[in-house]
């Protein structure tokens, strides 16, 4: 039996663990895949946003550069004649020049507002990042700017200081880089043909200008005219524009990107260009990105950091663009909600499984104990039935063979006592079986408790005295109750029988019967003066088949059903019971409390 229970429990645990483990594995795997898919989808959206922004920015740069290619070479030179005070440029319909953008600490401040040099707003992001324009004389290796002479700045009082700073910047930062790009040395004439071959620039435009205009611009620079009328026409000169070339400068005082182009007017070579402040450009790009940032992440622009993402297009390869998912992970709300539901479900499942496992363990343990007790019960019933039957047979044979001369009455009483014992044993078993099946029927009647109990106990006096017990009555009241007489007899008999089994250790074994009453309750107490019940066994004495001694070593008879049957019968009679501990001596007993009949009738038994 035990092996079968253990095997059943093992199969139950295995059948539970395998599906639960599979469910856990699949659940965690599903959650991980869900998060990976969600993050992959968001990263894909960020990559698309980055690519789209890069395309938009490149388009703005293309339009800006296209307009800068159209800029006339004269825009890199002063616009006002210092001696006449009249505007030389712009002519009607000509493009306005970019103003000088300076600040005392860095070159990123728009000093004078001006119309952008490109149509609409497409190139404003690059326009606002410009420091200024310059022209470089390869022969004298000197810089000229459109801001020389008396350009009408808004805050003209700061013009000399700003121009000095810009010129110092050109001489100290831009000039070494340009000289290195053009491979210029301080000695000897410049090899113009070699310079053009070294730059490897393509010509994208060719125009013609008036010779007097070129000469006036040379005069404005404070130089003797270097351009002479060409052979094509005495009044026109050929002007060739070559593509821009860009370079990057990472200086301690700042980061810059500058571009320059070669302009050839007849046989005179001029280098013209403009400078970007990278910090300002970063700010402009960031301002452009800000309204486009997705809720779940961000696009990030960095400079001179190849680890922070993919580089932008030429000439802005030093700028890198990356994307990040938000640190607060709000984009994973659906994932966290699903994970919480999964964990709550699994928690409830585990609680249910643990509870069911505990319950199953208790059931199997109880089943195992019950099986053991049933085995003990069969042994006990066999023993209980065999003992009185053996005694009855023995006394009957003695009487039959005439060996009991003069003792016939005594042997008859023995036979009668053993018959009562045997009948009560069978009655206990049958009553308990009927209770289990729900077939036990009561026939309650009004009973005078003290009279009924005394008559019942007195009918067993011979049996009790034969076992060495005395009877002591203590009637403190005479209440009447409504109860089934047969079940009440069975209750009293089982208690007396229990006292005979476990109360004989006293010097003078005695069964005490006490009756008391209150205003609405009748109290019956039956106890002995034996050794009592062990503390750890108090809660077990009313369990079925329980006996306080080991089945193999016990000395007392009994089936273990007596007190369990008493509890069932008391409940059926709508009464209550509890263990009673005598105050004057040791022992064990039960106190019963019945509802008292307030009005007694003449039919009381």
Secondary structure by P-SEA (a helix, b strand, c coil): caaaaaaaaaaaaaaaaaaaaaaaaaaaaaaaaaaaaaaaaaaaaaaaaaaaaaaaaaaaaaaaaaaaaacccccccccccccccccccccccccccccbbbccccccccccccccccccccaaaaaaaccccccccccccccccccccccccccccaaaaaaaaaaaaaaccaaaaaaaaaccccccccaaaaaaaaacccccccccccaaaaaaaaaaaccccccccccccccbbbbbbbbbbbbbbbcccccbbbbbbbbbcccbbbbbbccccaaaaaaaaaaaacccccccbbbbbbccccccccccccccccbbbbbbcccccccaaaaaaaaaaaaaaaaaaaaaaaaaaaaaaaaaaaaaaaaaaaaaaaaaaaaaaaaaaaaaaaaaaaaaacccccaaaaaaaaaaaaaaaaaaaaaaaaaaaaaaaccccccccccaaaaaaaaaaaaaaaaaaaabbbbbbbbcccccccccaaaaaaaaaaaaaaaaaccccccbbbbbbbbbbcccbbbbbbbcccccccccccccccccccccccccccccccccaaaaaaaaaaaaacbbbbbbbbccccccbbbbbcccccccccccc
